[in-house]
């Protein structure tokens, strides 16, 4: 059987939506989110992790010696794609590997969780999304704050008019990456903005949709001898509002600095730090919704990554219903990220 016939057979025999535990496989281990997503599935009774596939031989050898991976069954690509009992494949890899691997998963008739950012161009991602839509397969992207209670409360306040006319969103997502990751990200014009800012842009697009215009500054301002755009800023113009998102690649203690703000004529919301996300500060001109006048704090439980994303996937898989964030949302988000990153949109 040649490869084309193999993939066709796999697509035809892939199991329908599961009613019991969801058998999932991880395809690639080299994305920084891979371990967290593995643990999210292992800790969720809806999932059974069938195994992990790491095509790179050196990376596979390393993973087999690491505690978090070594108890899993290591599978070949053919075993992942050809096993009709595997319903979901979680692709965790380098940016340039994401679309080729995602295509194989969809061709095999399996639901797909794909890491971000998925591609440096629009056409390959659009083809992947439309094929998933045609086959009625779920496609969920790995943006981490879609189910964060603080972001949800901020967007709720904006949509309900509690903040008055919301004219400004501001977000900062900095990091402090080592040279190998700098080299990976330097492949792309958008640099660290392309790598990280999509998490913030995702929340802005959810709130306001497609921006009229995008202006961007992609600068290399550190003394590190490479070409990474490591100090970046994007401004998204809407009819009556602006969103300003910044991302830098070298900041100590960056996690506690990450912030998201919504500012309106009658109120403002500040999430800082975004993670663990246990505190939201609100300023209101007058009592609206659940909030009183003046500055106040709202407390949340810690907001761990990935947990609710995989709960949402399980809900959709078991019910046969769509994901909360649609194919069209994924397309619009990626288009907007590419516009901000000066990549091929």
NORWO-V269994 format. One record per pair of residues at least 6 apart in sequence whose C-alpha atoms are under 6 Angstrom apart, sorted by sequence separation. I is the first residue (numbers start at 1). J is the second residue. If there is no record, write none. Layout:
BEGIN
i=[I;I]
j=[J;J]
END
This chain:
BEGIN
i=[41;54;63;64;185;236;262;287;316;236;262;286;316;338;235;261;285;220;235;261;271;284;219;220;234;260;270;284;335;218;220;234;260;270;283;219;233;259;269;283;219;233;259;269;282;218;232;259;268;282;217;232;258;259;268;281;217;257;258;267;281;216;231;256;267;280;216;230;267;280;215;230;266;279;98;215;279;51;53;214;278;51;52;53;88;214;278;51;52;53;87;88;89;90;91;92;95;278;22;23;25;88;213;278;21;22;23;24;25;27;28;211;212;277;21;22;23;24;25;26;27;28;111;113;115;116;211;212;276;277;23;25;81;111;112;113;114;115;211;276;113;114;191;191;192;186;186;193;143;34;31;24;31;23;26;27;28;29;30;23;24;25;26;27;28;24;28;15;14;15;13;10;168;170;172;174;176;167;168;169;170;171;172;173;174;175;176;168;170;172;174;175;176;175;175;174;173;172;172;171;171;170;170;169;169;168;14;168;11;166;167;10;11;166;165;164;165;7;163;164;164;163;163;234;216;162;202;194;190;120;121;122;121;40;19;17;18]
j=[47;60;69;70;191;242;268;293;322;243;269;293;323;345;243;269;293;229;244;270;280;293;229;230;244;270;280;294;345;229;231;245;271;281;294;231;245;271;281;295;232;246;272;282;295;232;246;273;282;296;232;247;273;274;283;296;233;273;274;283;297;233;248;273;284;297;234;248;285;298;234;249;285;298;118;235;299;72;74;235;299;73;74;75;110;236;300;74;75;76;110;111;112;113;114;115;118;301;46;47;49;112;237;302;46;47;48;49;50;52;53;236;237;302;47;48;49;50;51;52;53;54;137;139;141;142;237;238;302;303;50;52;108;138;139;140;141;142;238;303;141;142;228;229;230;227;228;247;199;92;92;86;93;86;89;90;91;92;93;87;88;89;90;91;92;89;93;84;84;85;84;82;241;243;245;247;249;241;242;243;244;245;246;247;248;249;250;243;245;247;249;250;251;251;254;254;258;258;259;259;260;260;261;261;262;262;109;263;108;263;264;108;109;264;264;264;265;108;264;265;266;266;267;340;340;288;333;341;341;343;344;345;345;307;318;317;318]
END
